[in-house]
Amino acid sequence: MNYFQPARPADTFGFQEIIYEKCDFVARVTLNRPHNYNAYSTQALVELTTAFQDASFDDGVAVIVYTGAGHAAFCTGGDVKEYEQIYTQSPRDYWKYMKLFGAYLESIMNAGKPVIARLNGMAVGGGNESQLACDLSIIAEHAYIKQVGTSVGSVAAGGSTQWLPIVCGDRRARYILMTNRVIPPYQALEWGLVNEVTPSVTKDDEFISQATSEQIKKAQKGQDGYAINLARLDAAVDALCQELIDKFPECMRYTKQNVNFWKDFAWHQTIGHVRDWLSVHYTSWEPLEGMGAFVEKRPANPRMLRERAAAGLSSEFPWGAYGRRCPACGAKNLPAEFTFCGQCGTKLDNNR
C-alpha cells in the first residue's frame, strides 16, 4: 500500500485556524486569525504543521505560499493573551508549546519545496521568525518587520536570534532585536530580509509607489480615497510561483536542503536550551509584567524592575524571594515582602 498516493484534498482537513488550498502545483497556507492580527494560537501551530507536511508530501505541489488573512498582518507571532492566561500560570507547559512551535518552523524548512512568504501586512515577533523560516519573501509596501521580545518580557530565540545574523549581518541583527524598532519594507529589502517590495497603497484606485507613512495610515483606515490593494503583491507572488514550478523538483529539493545548512546548524545548536530557558523564564516577573501590560493595554514598566534590582530588592519575584518563615504557624517559603503570613494571617517580623 502506498500511504502517499493519492494525495489528500485540501478541503478534507477541517482546519479551523487556517485556510488551506491546493491548485495548479501551488499550495496556499493562510493563517486565518485576523481578529488577533494573525497571531498563532497553540491550535494554529498544530494545523500549520499539518498543512506544510501535507504540501511537502503531495507530488501535485511544487511551491508553497504562506500568508495571513486580510491586509493588516502577515503574522504577529504567538497569541500574547494565550501566553498570559496559560503559560505564565503553568510555565512547564510552555516547554511543550515550544516543541509545537519548533515542529511548525521545521515543517517549513524541511518541506522539500520552496516556501514563499507573502507578507500582506506586518511581520512581528514570531511572524518575522516565520517568514525567516521561508525560502523567499515578498512584502507589500504598507507592511513592515519588527521584533518585540525584549519589550514584552521574552527573547526572540525561536528563529530570529539564530537567523537574523545570517540573513542581514550581526550588527543589523542586534539593532532589530535590541531596539525593537520598525523595519520598513525598503529597508528590509536593502538588509536582505525580503526579496521584493510591491506597491499596495492606492489613491482613487491608482497605485502609489513609495507611499509615505501618512498615505499608508490613510489607506489602512480607508480615508480620503486611499486604500490597501494587494493585487500587485499577488501578481508578484504568482509570477515567482510560475518561475519555480518550471524547475526540476529533485534539484530544487536538494538545493533547498544544502542552502539550509547554516540555518539548520544555528537552529539545532540552540533550540533545545532555548525551550528550557524560555520555560524557566516564564516563572519570573519579566513575562508577567510585559505580557500583563499587553493584555491590559498599558505600557510595560521594565525600569521598575531595574530600579528594584539596583535597590537590592527582587526583580525576579513580584513579592520578593521565597525565603521567609512564619513564627506562628511555621509556614515556609513566604515571599520576603509579605507583611502577613499567607497561611495564618500573623503579622510578620520585618527582620525575619
N, C-alpha and C positions, 0 to 999 in steps of 0.2 A: 504494500500500500504506500502510495506517495502522499505524505502528510502536507505537502506544499502545493499540490495541484488538485482541483482547480483553486485559483485564488479566491479569497473570501470577498464578497461585495462589501463596499464601504458602509452601506446603509444597514448592515445587519448587526453592527456592534452595539447599538443602543446607547451611544455616548450621551452624557448629559451636560458636560462642561466644555466640550469641544465639538467642532464640526469637522467631519472627515469626508473627503471626496476623492474619487479616482476616475480619471478620464484622459484619454489620448496620451498615455505614457506619463502623465503628471498626477501626483498625489498632492492634495492640498490639506494641510492641517491648520485649523483655525482655533485659537484659544478664545472661547466664547463666554467671557465673563466681563462684558463692557461696563456693567454696573459697579465693578470693582477695578476699573481701569485694567482689565485683563490680568489681574494678579492671580497666580495659580493657587488653588486650594490643594489639599492632600489628594483629594479625589481626582482633580485635574491632572496631577502628576502621573497617576496610575493610567488614566485614559491617554495622555500624550505618549507615554512609553509604549502602550499597546499599539497605538496608531503608527508610530515610527517603526516599530518592529514589523508590523504587517506590511507597510510600504517597502521595507527593506527586503522582505521575502518574496514580494509579488513581482514576477518577471514582466508583468504588464506595466510596471512603474519604472521610469528612467530617472526622474527628477522629483524631489520633494520640495514643496513650497510651504514655509512655516510663517504664519502671520497671526494677527489679532483681529477681533471683530471691531467694526466701527473705524473711526479715524483719530480717536483721542490717544490711544495707547496700543503699541505692539504688545508689550508686557511690562508690568511694573514689579516683577519679582513675586515673592511669597506674600500671601494674604496676611498682613500685619495684625488684623483683627483676630484671625485664627491663631497666630503666634501668641498674642497677648492672652487670649482666652484659654488656650490649651497648653502650649509648650512652656510658658513661664510658670504654669501651675504644675506641670509634670515634665521637668527637663529631661528625664530619661527617655521620654517618647520622642524628643527632638532627634536623638540619635537614629531612631527608626525612620523618622521623616527624612533625615539626610540620606539614608540608604535609598529611599524612593527618589529623592532629588538626583542623586548620583546616577541611578539607573536611567532616569529621564535624559540627562545630558549625554550619557554614554550611548543611549539609543539613537541620538542624533549623530554622534561621532562615529559610531560603528554601523551606520545604516548601509554602507557599501555603495551608496549612491549620493550624488551631490545634493545638499540641502541648502536652499536659498532662503535667507531671512528677508521677508517682505515687511519692511519697517513702516507700517501705516500710521504710526504715532510714536510717542516717547518709548524708549527702551531704557528702563530704570532698574537699578539693582540687579536682581536675578534675571530681569528682562535683558539687560546687557550681557549677562553671562550666557543666556540662552542664544542670543544672536552671535556671540563669540564661538559657541559650540558649532554653529552652522559653518558651511564652507564658503558661502558668498553672501553678500548683504547689499540690498538696495534700499535707500532711505528716502522717504518723502520730505520735501523741503520744510514742511511745518514741524517735523519730528525732531527729536534730539536724543542724546545719550547722556546718562548720568549714573553715578554710583552714590549710595546713601548710607552704607554700612556704619561708618564712624559717626553719623548723625542720629542714628536710631538705636544704638547700643548693640551693634553686631559687626561682623567682619565679612567683607566680600570675598570669602575664601571658597566659594562654590564655583570657581572658574576665573573670576576677574583677577585676583592676586596671582593666580598661576599663569594666565594667558595674556593679560594686558602687556607685561614686559616683552613678550614675544611679538605681539601684534604691533604695538606702537612705540616700544622702547621704554627703558627703565624710568627716566625722568618724567615722561608723559604719563606713564602708569601711576607713578607716585602722585602726580598732580591730580589725576582723576580720582584716585582712591582716597587721598588725604584731604582734599578740599571739598569734594562732593559738588564741584561746580558743573553747570550745564555745558555739554559739548555740542554746539550747533552742528547741523549737517555738513556744511562745507569744511569746518574744522575737523569733523570726524573723517571726512574723505581725505583731507590732507594728511591726517595722522594714521591712515591705513585701517581705520575701524570699520569702514564700509567701502564698497566698490563703486557705487554710483549714487548720485543725488538726482531726483526728478522733481520738477515743479509740481506743486499741489495746491497752490493758492490761486483762486480766480477772482476777477473783478468783472461783474456783469458777463459772466461765462467766458471771459478771456483769461488764459493763463498768464500769470506774472512770474517772471524768472527773477531769482534773488529777492524774494519778498522780504520786506522789513519785519521786524518784530511786531510793530504796530499793525501792519497788514495781516500778519498771521493771527494776532489776537482777534481782530475783527472777523476774519474768516472763520475762526473757531466758534465765534458767537453768532455768525451769520448776519453781521451788521453791514449797512451801507453798500449792499450789493456784493460783498465779499463772501466767499465760500471755500470749503475744502473739497477738492475734486481729485480722486485717486486714479483717474483714467491714465495719466502718464506713468504713474507707478506700475499699474497693471500692464501697460504696454511694454515697459522695460523688463519686467519680470517675465512676461510671456516670451519676449524675444530671447532672453537668456535661456529660458527653458528649451526653446526650439534649438538653440545652438548646442546645448548639452545633450539633447536627445540624439543628435547626429554625431555622436562619438561612440566608439566601441565600448560596450558595457563592462567587460572584464578589465580592459585597460583603465577605464575610469575608476573602477573599484580599487584596483591596486595603486593607482595614482593617489587616490584619497588616503589609502592606508599608509603609504610611505610619507606623504606630506604631514600626516597626523603625528609623526614621530615626536616632535618636541612638545606638542600639546599633550599627547599621551604620557610622555615622560614626566612633565611637570604635574599633571593631574594625579597619576598613580603614586608619585613620590610624596604627595601631600594630603590627599583626600581622606585617608584613614585617620590621621591625627586631627585633621580639620573637623571631622564628625565628632570626635570625642571632645575636643576643646570647646566647640560651639555648644555642645550639650551641657558640659560643665558650666560654661559661662551663663547659661540660662538660669542658674541658681543665684546669680549675682544681681546687684542693684542696677547696673547699666541697662540691660534689656527691659527691666521693669519700668525704669524712668523713660527710656527712649520710646518704647512701644506703647506704654501707657499714655505718653504725651500725644502720640499719633492718634490713638483711639479717641482721646479726649479733645482733640483738635486744639492743642495748645503748643507753644514752643517747648522743646525739651530743655532741660537745665543741666548740662554737663558740668558747668562751672561750680554748681553746688557740690558735686562730688569731689571736684578738685579742691575746693575750699575746705571741705571736711577732712580730706586726707592731709592737707597742709596744716590743719589744726590738730592733727593727731587723732582724729575721730575715724570711724569706719566709713570707707567709701564703697565697701563691698556689700554690707548688710544694712537695710533701712533703719533698724533699731540697734545697731551695734553688733559686735561679735557675740556668739552664744557662749558666754563664759561665766555667767552669774549663777548663784545658788540661793534659794530661799531659806532663810534661817528658821522659818516657822514650819513649813511642810517638807523641806528637803528637796523641792523641785530643782532639777539641774538644767544646765544649758539655756538659761534665760538670757535674752538679749541685754547687752551691757547698759543700754539706755532706758530700760524699763524702770518706771517708778514704783510699780506694784507687781507682785507676783501674778503671773497669768493663770496660776492654778488655784491658789487660795485667797488671793487679794491682799495679802500682807504688804505693807509699805516696805520697800527695800532700803537698806542702808546704802547711802551713796558711796561708801568706801568699800563695798563688797561687790 
